[in-house]
Amino acid sequence: MDSTLILAASIILVALIFDYINGFHDAANSVATIVATRVLTPGQAVIWAAFFNFVAAFLFGTGVAKTMGKGMIDLAFVTPYVILGGLTGAIVWDLITWWFGLPTSSSHALIGGYAGAAMAKVAMVRGVSHSFDALVINGWKGWPETLAYLVFAPFLGMALAYAMMIAIYWFFRKSTPVKMDGYFRKLQLFSAAVFSLAHGSNDAQKTMGIVTGVLVSSGYLATFEVPIWVILSAHAAIALGTLSGGWRIIRTMGGRLTRLKPRGGFCAEAAAAISILFATYTGTPVSTTHVIAGAIVGVGSIQRMKAVRWGLATTIVWAWILTIPAAAAVGALSMVALRLITDKI
């Protein structure tokens, strides 16, 4: 069998494993609120979320995949080994943060790992002073939007959730809390489904972009167009990962950050889904973790600021800040290791 084919197939497998871990790591995003409010059991919730993660394959385009695959790293510097190094950086950081129960962004881990690997390749070929050449594509195209969403996304989710809670309290001002939650136990099934659709629409596309990049850099595709089998494979992998569930992070998101009622769970999921779908529409890779965490904080703070465990929230924010540079460092080290092992980059 052709060595190029074996290498490409191996890296695609690693990319799908990352997609699976993404679903496993981000299962908390999709199901924590509906589990915390006891609308569904954990087992029912992950099945519900996984189904809609996969259904998203048939409803959305590939704008995020194109941004991820060719809009952030100059394809002139991309080889299969760069993609493998980037995936390694993302997977290692995801597993570290999963172990500590921190809801960090798989999306930003992938972006950081990919960038770190590409920069390491350029440094080894042209010198360290040229490292950033790999990122300067069409005047840093893709990076401003992505980095802006790093800050903007959680605040957007927080603001929308806070506003929705105010609107609900006003609309149901003559209802008792028990009656109100009776309505929202049913509505939360809908909001959880929409959030899982949004999650699949954005996160699965990042892996699509990476896999398509492998096919282009290996010479199997002449242009950057995502094949249908890549779309279905990416959504299947993330759905299976969600089905497995990441219970450490679910506990943090669903109960430790703040206490949720069905009305709060509905607002958090709906606000996060709107934010993510907007990003998908604009072709911007966004962190579903950041958005849903911000939305949960927005819901918790509507009662009183002390309802949110701000010490835990601060730890989570620090993990967010470290994600891109930490994954980039692992991605760069992976490239150095690959150079030593294979003498190829």
N, C-alpha and C positions, 0 to 999 in steps of 0.2 A: 504494500500500500504506500502511496506517495507520502513522504515525510511532511509536506506542507499540509496535506489533508488531515493527517494524524494530529499535528499541532493545532490546527484550526478547530477540529472536533473536540480536542481536549480542553481548549480554552472556552469554547461554547458550553461545554459541560460545567466548567468552573463558574461561568456566568450564570447558568441556570441554578447552580447550587447557591450562589449569592442571592439570586431571586427568591429561592426557597427560604434562605435565612432571613431575607428582607421580610417576607410574609410572616415567618416565625417570630422575628424581632418586633414587627409592627402589628402583630395580632392584637396587642393591647390597645392600639389606636382604634381598631374597628370594634372591639367587643367590651372593653373595660367599662364603659359607661352603662351599657345595657346589662352587664353582669352586676355592676355595683348597685343598680336600682332594682335588681332581682326580677326584671321583666323576662329574662331568659336564663336558663342554667348555663354554666360555662360551655358544656358540650353543645347545647343547642345554638349558642351564640357563635361559636367558631364555624359551625356548619353554615349558618345564615350568612356570615361575613364571607366565607370562602366562596360560596355560590355566587354572590354578587361581585366579588373580585374577578371571577372568571367571566361573568356576563359582560363586564366592562369591555372585553375584547371586541365585542360586536357593535359597540355604541360610539366609540371615540376614534379620532384619527391618530396620526403618528408625529404630531408637532413636537412633543416633548422628546421623543426618541431622536428626532433630527437635531434638536438643540444639543442633546446630550452627546450624540455620536459624532457630530461634525461642527458644532457651533461653539465649542469651548476649548478644544484642543486642535491645533493645526494638524490635519491629516498627513501632512508631509513628514511629521515626526512620529506617526503612529505605526507601530508594528504589532504583531501578535504578542510579542514579549512585553511591550508596554501595557497592553490591555491586561495580560496576566498579572503583571506587577500591580496595576491599579486595583484589580479584583482582590488580590491578596491583602492589600492595605485595607480595603473596605470590609472584607470578611473578618480580619483579625480585630479591627476596632469594634465591629458589631458584636462579636463574641465577648470581648472584654466588657463592653457596657451592658450586654445582656446578663453577664455573670453578676454584675453589681446592681442589677435591677434598674438601670438608668434609661429612660426613654429618649435616647439620642436619635439622630437622623441617619437612617441607612442611605438616604439620598445624598446627603452631604459627605458621608463616609466614602461613597462611590466617586463623587466629584473630586474629593481630596486625594483619594488613592490614585485615581486616573491622572490627575494633574501632577502629583508627586513623581509618578513613574515616568511621565513624559519629560518632566524637567530633569530628572536624573539621566535619562537617555541623552538629552541635549548637552548636559554638563560633561558626560563621558566622551561625547563626540567632538564638541566645539569648545568646551571649557566652562567652568562654573559661571563666569560672567555672562554667558549667553543662556543660562537656565530658563529665563522667562520667555525666551523666543517661542517656546512651545505653546504659550498661552496667548501671545499677541496675534490673534487671528482676526483680521478685519477690524483693527482698533479695539481689541479686547471684547469683541462681540460675544454676547451670552453671559459674560461674567458680571457686569453691573446689575442686570436683572436678578440673577441668582443670588448674589451677595446682598442685594437690597431685600429680597424676600427672606433671607436669613433673619433679618431684624423685623421686617414688616409683617411677615406671616403670623407669628404668635400674637402680635398686637391686633391684627385684623380679626383673627378668631376670637380674641378676648372681647373686642369692642362689639362685634356682631352678637356674640352670646349674651353679653351684658344688656344690649339694646333689646334683644328678643325676650329676655327675662322680664324686663320692665314692661314690655308690651303685653306679655302673658299675664303678669300680675294685674295690670289694669283691665284687661279684657275679662278676666275671671275674678274680678274684685268682689263679686257677690257670691262666689262659690266657696265652699269649704276646701281646705287643703286635701282632704280625702277624696272628695268628688273630682277635684282638679287632677289629682294623680291618677284617678281612674281613667280619665280621657287620655292622659299622656302615656300610660302604660301601653295603650294600643298604638298611639302615634309614634312611640319610640321604635317600634318595629320598622316603620317607614323610614324614619330618620337614620336608623342604623344601616338600613339597606342602601340608602342614598350615599351615606358616608363611605360604605364599602365599595360602591361603584366609583366614587371619586378617588378613593385610595388606589384601586386597581387601575383607573384611567391614567394616573400620574406615575405611580411607582413602577408598574410593570413596563411602562414605556422606557424607563431608564435602562433596564436590561436589554430591551429591544435595540436601543441605540448602540449599546456596547457590542451585542452579538452582530449587528449589521456592520459595525466598524471592523470586527474580525473578518467578516466575509469580504469587505472592501480591501482591507490591508493584505489579505491573503490572495487577492486576485480572483475571487469567485464571483464578485459583483463589480460591474463597471461603474455604476453610479450608486449613490447612497439612497436606496429605496428599500423599505422594510418588507421582506417577503411575508406572506400570510402564515407560513409555518413558524416563523419567528414570533409573530404576534400571538399565535395560539400557545406556543411553548412557554413564552414569558408569563402569560396569564395563568396557565396551568400550574407553573412552578410556584408563583406567588400565592395562588389559591391553596395549594397543598401545604405550603408553609404556614399560612393562616390557620388551616385546619389543625395543624400540630399545636399551635398556641404557644405563646411565650409567657408562662404564668408568673414569673418573677416580676416582669414589667407590668402585667395586668394588675397585680396587687398595688403597685405604686400609683398607676394612673387611676384605677378605679376606687381606691379607698384611702390611700395615704395622703394624696395631694389635697383632697377636700372630700366632704361627704355629699353624695348626690341623691336627689329625688328624681322620679321619672320626668317631671317637668324640666329639671335641670339637665338631665341626660339628653332629652330631646333638643334643647337649645344648644348644648355643646356640640352634638352631632350635626345638627342642621347648619349651625354657623360654620363649623369646620368644613362641611361638604361644599357650601357655597364658595368659601375661600379657595379650596383646592380646585374645584371645577373652573373657577375664573383663571387660575394659574394654568390649568390644562388647556383652556381655550386660547390663551396667549402663547402657548408653547414653552412655558417656563417650568423647569424642574423645581418643585417646592417640597419642603419637608412636611409630610402629613403629621409626623410626631410633633413638630413645633406648633402646628395649627391647632390640633386637638388639645394639646397641653394648655395653650393660651386660652382656648375656649372653656376648658374646665376651670381654669383660674377665674375667668370672667363670670362664670356661673356662681362659683363659690364666694366671690367678693360682693355679690349683690346683697347678701344678708349682712355681712360685716367683714371687714378686712381680716379679722383674726380667724375667720373660717378657713382661710387658706394657710397651709403650713409653709410659710415663707422661707424657712430654713431649707426645707427639702426643695422648694422651687428654685432657690439660689444655687443649690448643688446641681440641679438639672441644667440651669442656664450655663453654668461653667462647663458642664459636659458638652453642651451645644457649641460653645465658643471653641473648645479644644478639638472638636470633631474633624474639621477640614485639615488643620495643620497636623494633627496626630495621624490621621489616615494617610496624608501626603508623605509623612516621614516613613511610615511603614511601607508605602508604595515605592518610595525611593530606595529604601534598604532592600526591598524585594528585587528591584532592578539590578542593584549591585550584586546580590546573591546569584541572580540568573546569569549575569555576565561572568562571574567566577565559575559557575557550574557548566555553562554551555558555550562560553566565549562568543555569545551572540546577544544582541539587544535589538 
